[in-house]
Amino acid sequence: MSAQLGYSRGGTSHYVSAVSISSGQNKSHTWALAESAYCTSTIGLLKYTGGSYQTPASHC
């Protein structure tokens, strides 16, 4: 299966390149954001073959 991790903030989505993942595997990615970004509502995103998922918005 192919999957992309991302986040959405201020109406703009950002994704990393697609990775291959199998059942039971874990993948992660860290973004370098300005300190001011941590108090902005941010949604975690996951796009995968056949669907997508988003986390509840984070809050400061």
Protein Blocks (a to p, Z undefined) as FASTA:
>chain_A
ZZdddddeehiacddddddddehiacdddddddfklmmgccddddddehiacddddddZZ
